[in-house]
Amino acid sequence: MDDIKNPVAFNAMVSRLLSDAQGRISPVMLHYLPANIEELQRQFLQWVREHVAMIQTVGKNAAHAFVTMLIGMILGAIISLQRPDKESQDAPLKNELLQRVRLLAKAFRNVVFAQFQISLINTVLSGVFLFGILPLFGIHLPLAKTLVAFTFICGLLPVIGNLISNTVIFIVGLSVSLWVGVGVLAYLIVIHKVEYFLNARIVGTRINAKSWEVLLAMLIFESAFGLPGVVAAPIYYAYLKSELKQAELI
Protein backbone atom coordinates (compact mmCIF):
# COMPACT_ATOMS: atom_id res chain seq x y z
CA MET A 1 0.00 0.00 0.00
CA ASP A 2 3.04 2.29 0.03
CA ASP A 3 2.45 2.73 -3.71
CA ILE A 4 -0.44 5.15 -3.19
CA LYS A 5 0.84 7.23 -0.27
CA ASN A 6 2.34 9.82 -2.63
CA PRO A 7 -0.39 10.99 -5.09
CA VAL A 8 2.12 12.63 -7.45
CA ALA A 9 4.26 9.51 -7.69
CA PHE A 10 1.14 7.34 -8.05
CA ASN A 11 -0.18 9.49 -10.94
CA ALA A 12 3.22 9.36 -12.63
CA MET A 13 3.31 5.57 -12.29
CA VAL A 14 -0.22 5.19 -13.70
CA SER A 15 0.73 7.40 -16.66
CA ARG A 16 3.81 5.28 -17.29
CA LEU A 17 1.79 2.05 -17.07
CA LEU A 18 -0.78 3.37 -19.57
CA SER A 19 1.98 4.51 -21.91
CA ASP A 20 3.73 1.14 -21.70
CA ALA A 21 0.45 -0.71 -22.23
CA GLN A 22 -0.21 1.32 -25.38
CA GLY A 23 3.13 0.21 -26.79
CA ARG A 24 2.22 -3.46 -26.33
CA ILE A 25 -1.14 -3.62 -28.08
CA SER A 26 -2.32 -3.43 -31.66
CA PRO A 27 -2.58 0.06 -33.21
CA VAL A 28 -6.25 -0.70 -33.88
CA MET A 29 -6.91 -0.65 -30.13
CA LEU A 30 -4.79 2.38 -29.24
CA HIS A 31 -7.67 4.86 -29.27
CA TYR A 32 -9.49 2.77 -26.64
CA LEU A 33 -6.70 3.25 -24.08
CA PRO A 34 -5.70 6.68 -22.64
CA ALA A 35 -2.08 7.73 -23.04
CA ASN A 36 -1.59 9.14 -19.53
CA ILE A 37 -3.39 10.05 -16.32
CA GLU A 38 -4.36 13.49 -17.66
CA GLU A 39 -6.02 11.98 -20.73
CA LEU A 40 -7.73 9.42 -18.51
CA GLN A 41 -9.16 12.22 -16.36
CA ARG A 42 -10.17 14.20 -19.47
CA GLN A 43 -11.93 11.20 -21.00
CA PHE A 44 -13.69 10.53 -17.73
CA LEU A 45 -14.95 14.12 -17.49
CA GLN A 46 -16.06 14.02 -21.13
CA TRP A 47 -17.91 10.77 -20.52
CA VAL A 48 -19.60 12.33 -17.48
CA ARG A 49 -20.76 15.34 -19.53
CA GLU A 50 -22.12 13.10 -22.29
CA HIS A 51 -24.00 10.84 -19.88
CA VAL A 52 -25.32 13.32 -17.33
CA ALA A 53 -28.91 12.07 -17.64
CA MET A 54 -27.88 8.44 -17.21
CA ILE A 55 -25.67 9.30 -14.23
CA GLN A 56 -28.55 11.20 -12.62
CA THR A 57 -30.82 8.18 -13.10
CA VAL A 58 -28.19 5.83 -11.70
CA GLY A 59 -27.62 8.21 -8.80
CA LYS A 60 -31.33 8.30 -8.00
CA ASN A 61 -31.57 4.52 -8.17
CA ALA A 62 -28.46 4.15 -6.00
CA ALA A 63 -29.83 6.63 -3.46
CA HIS A 64 -33.17 4.79 -3.45
CA ALA A 65 -31.42 1.45 -2.97
CA PHE A 66 -29.25 2.87 -0.18
CA VAL A 67 -32.25 4.34 1.66
CA THR A 68 -34.16 1.08 1.21
CA MET A 69 -31.25 -0.94 2.62
CA LEU A 70 -30.84 1.54 5.48
CA ILE A 71 -34.52 1.30 6.39
CA GLY A 72 -34.30 -2.48 6.14
CA MET A 73 -31.29 -2.54 8.46
CA ILE A 74 -33.08 -0.31 10.97
CA LEU A 75 -36.20 -2.46 10.84
CA GLY A 76 -34.10 -5.59 11.23
CA ALA A 77 -32.34 -4.12 14.26
CA ILE A 78 -35.64 -3.07 15.82
CA ILE A 79 -37.17 -6.50 15.25
CA SER A 80 -34.13 -8.32 16.62
CA LEU A 81 -34.09 -6.17 19.78
CA GLN A 82 -37.82 -6.42 20.37
CA ARG A 83 -38.79 -8.46 23.41
CA PRO A 84 -41.60 -10.96 22.97
CA ASP A 85 -44.95 -9.78 24.26
CA LYS A 86 -46.57 -12.39 26.47
CA GLU A 87 -50.06 -11.29 25.42
CA SER A 88 -49.31 -11.68 21.71
CA GLN A 89 -47.18 -14.83 21.77
CA ASP A 90 -50.04 -16.80 20.29
CA ALA A 91 -50.71 -14.27 17.48
CA PRO A 92 -50.24 -16.43 14.35
CA LEU A 93 -49.65 -13.61 11.83
CA LYS A 94 -46.97 -11.94 13.93
CA ASN A 95 -45.18 -15.21 14.59
CA GLU A 96 -45.21 -16.17 10.91
CA LEU A 97 -43.90 -12.77 9.79
CA LEU A 98 -41.10 -12.86 12.35
CA GLN A 99 -40.19 -16.37 11.24
CA ARG A 100 -39.97 -15.20 7.59
CA VAL A 101 -37.67 -12.37 8.64
CA ARG A 102 -35.44 -14.75 10.61
CA LEU A 103 -35.14 -17.16 7.68
CA LEU A 104 -34.31 -14.38 5.21
CA ALA A 105 -31.77 -12.84 7.60
CA LYS A 106 -30.11 -16.23 8.08
CA ALA A 107 -29.93 -16.79 4.31
CA PHE A 108 -28.42 -13.33 3.75
CA ARG A 109 -25.88 -13.81 6.55
CA ASN A 110 -24.76 -17.18 5.18
CA VAL A 111 -24.28 -15.81 1.66
CA VAL A 112 -22.37 -12.73 2.89
CA PHE A 113 -19.98 -14.87 4.93
CA ALA A 114 -19.54 -17.18 1.95
CA GLN A 115 -18.70 -14.22 -0.31
CA PHE A 116 -16.09 -13.06 2.21
CA GLN A 117 -14.48 -16.51 2.05
CA ILE A 118 -14.56 -16.44 -1.75
CA SER A 119 -12.94 -13.00 -1.84
CA LEU A 120 -10.24 -14.15 0.57
CA ILE A 121 -9.46 -17.25 -1.50
CA ASN A 122 -9.44 -15.22 -4.73
CA THR A 123 -7.05 -12.72 -3.12
CA VAL A 124 -4.73 -15.50 -1.96
CA LEU A 125 -4.67 -17.01 -5.46
CA SER A 126 -3.92 -13.61 -7.00
CA GLY A 127 -1.21 -13.00 -4.40
CA VAL A 128 0.41 -16.37 -5.14
CA PHE A 129 0.40 -15.50 -8.84
CA LEU A 130 1.77 -11.95 -8.39
CA PHE A 131 4.34 -12.71 -5.68
CA GLY A 132 5.07 -16.39 -6.31
CA ILE A 133 4.61 -17.55 -9.90
CA LEU A 134 5.57 -14.39 -11.81
CA PRO A 135 8.80 -13.75 -9.84
CA LEU A 136 9.94 -17.30 -10.70
CA PHE A 137 10.13 -16.09 -14.31
CA GLY A 138 11.80 -12.83 -13.34
CA ILE A 139 8.61 -10.80 -13.76
CA HIS A 140 7.63 -8.23 -11.16
CA LEU A 141 4.41 -6.28 -11.73
CA PRO A 142 4.31 -2.70 -10.43
CA LEU A 143 1.75 -1.82 -7.74
CA ALA A 144 1.54 -5.52 -6.79
CA LYS A 145 0.59 -4.90 -3.15
CA THR A 146 -2.05 -2.38 -4.17
CA LEU A 147 -3.44 -4.85 -6.72
CA VAL A 148 -3.80 -7.56 -4.06
CA ALA A 149 -5.67 -5.20 -1.71
CA PHE A 150 -7.81 -4.00 -4.63
CA THR A 151 -8.62 -7.61 -5.53
CA PHE A 152 -9.85 -8.34 -2.00
CA ILE A 153 -12.08 -5.24 -1.88
CA CYS A 154 -13.54 -5.89 -5.33
CA GLY A 155 -13.97 -9.58 -4.49
CA LEU A 156 -16.57 -8.66 -1.90
CA LEU A 157 -18.81 -7.75 -4.85
CA PRO A 158 -20.12 -11.00 -6.36
CA VAL A 159 -19.08 -11.66 -9.99
CA ILE A 160 -18.68 -8.02 -11.12
CA GLY A 161 -15.95 -7.30 -8.56
CA ASN A 162 -13.75 -10.03 -9.97
CA LEU A 163 -14.16 -8.61 -13.48
CA ILE A 164 -13.10 -5.14 -12.30
CA SER A 165 -9.98 -6.35 -10.51
CA ASN A 166 -9.05 -8.65 -13.40
CA THR A 167 -9.23 -5.76 -15.89
CA VAL A 168 -6.92 -3.60 -13.78
CA ILE A 169 -4.39 -6.42 -13.27
CA PHE A 170 -4.45 -7.19 -17.00
CA ILE A 171 -3.65 -3.57 -17.92
CA VAL A 172 -0.76 -3.52 -15.43
CA GLY A 173 0.55 -6.82 -16.84
CA LEU A 174 0.22 -5.46 -20.37
CA SER A 175 2.41 -2.51 -19.41
CA VAL A 176 5.28 -4.96 -18.74
CA SER A 177 5.00 -6.87 -22.02
CA LEU A 178 2.41 -8.30 -24.37
CA TRP A 179 3.16 -11.90 -23.34
CA VAL A 180 2.96 -11.04 -19.65
CA GLY A 181 -0.42 -9.43 -20.32
CA VAL A 182 -1.61 -12.54 -22.15
CA GLY A 183 -0.34 -14.80 -19.36
CA VAL A 184 -1.99 -12.67 -16.69
CA LEU A 185 -5.25 -12.65 -18.65
CA ALA A 186 -5.20 -16.44 -19.09
CA TYR A 187 -4.55 -17.01 -15.39
CA LEU A 188 -7.28 -14.58 -14.34
CA ILE A 189 -9.79 -16.15 -16.73
CA VAL A 190 -9.12 -19.52 -15.10
CA ILE A 191 -9.61 -17.98 -11.64
CA HIS A 192 -12.82 -16.30 -12.82
CA LYS A 193 -14.23 -19.58 -14.13
CA VAL A 194 -13.18 -21.45 -11.01
CA GLU A 195 -14.93 -18.79 -8.92
CA TYR A 196 -18.33 -19.84 -10.26
CA PHE A 197 -17.85 -23.40 -9.00
CA LEU A 198 -16.11 -22.18 -5.85
CA ASN A 199 -18.99 -19.81 -5.20
CA ALA A 200 -21.50 -22.61 -5.62
CA ARG A 201 -19.46 -24.95 -3.42
CA ILE A 202 -18.94 -22.52 -0.53
CA VAL A 203 -22.45 -21.05 -0.65
CA GLY A 204 -23.89 -24.54 -1.00
CA THR A 205 -22.02 -25.65 2.12
CA ARG A 206 -23.36 -22.67 4.07
CA ILE A 207 -26.98 -23.26 3.02
CA ASN A 208 -26.82 -27.09 2.91
CA ALA A 209 -27.25 -27.25 -0.86
CA LYS A 210 -25.30 -29.06 -3.56
CA SER A 211 -23.09 -27.10 -5.93
CA TRP A 212 -25.24 -27.87 -8.96
CA GLU A 213 -28.32 -26.53 -7.18
CA VAL A 214 -26.72 -23.13 -6.58
CA LEU A 215 -25.27 -23.03 -10.11
CA LEU A 216 -28.68 -23.85 -11.59
CA ALA A 217 -30.31 -21.12 -9.48
CA MET A 218 -27.65 -18.62 -10.63
CA LEU A 219 -28.22 -19.55 -14.30
CA ILE A 220 -32.01 -19.23 -13.99
CA PHE A 221 -31.82 -15.89 -12.17
CA GLU A 222 -29.23 -14.61 -14.66
CA SER A 223 -31.55 -15.45 -17.55
CA ALA A 224 -34.47 -13.71 -15.85
CA PHE A 225 -32.83 -10.67 -14.23
CA GLY A 226 -29.35 -10.36 -15.75
CA LEU A 227 -26.25 -9.73 -13.64
CA PRO A 228 -28.22 -8.69 -10.51
CA GLY A 229 -29.90 -12.08 -10.66
CA VAL A 230 -26.53 -13.83 -10.31
CA VAL A 231 -25.90 -11.86 -7.11
CA ALA A 232 -29.38 -12.40 -5.68
CA ALA A 233 -29.78 -16.06 -6.64
CA PRO A 234 -27.90 -17.65 -3.69
CA ILE A 235 -29.80 -15.51 -1.16
CA TYR A 236 -33.25 -16.25 -2.52
CA TYR A 237 -32.46 -19.91 -3.12
CA ALA A 238 -31.22 -20.28 0.46
CA TYR A 239 -34.39 -18.61 1.74
CA LEU A 240 -36.63 -20.75 -0.49
CA LYS A 241 -34.93 -23.95 0.63
CA SER A 242 -35.28 -22.94 4.29
CA GLU A 243 -38.99 -22.37 3.76
CA LEU A 244 -39.45 -25.72 2.04
CA LYS A 245 -37.53 -27.54 4.76
CA GLN A 246 -39.57 -25.90 7.47
CA ALA A 247 -42.75 -26.95 5.68
CA GLU A 248 -41.30 -30.50 5.45
CA LEU A 249 -41.71 -30.49 1.67
CA ILE A 250 -38.07 -31.51 1.06
PyMOL commands that set and color helices and strands:
alter all, ss='L'
color gray80, all
select helices_A, chain A and resi 2-4+7-22+27-32+37-50+52-81+86-88+92-136+144-155+160-176+178-206+211-225+227-246
alter helices_A, ss='H'
color red, helices_A
deselect
rebuild
show_as cartoon
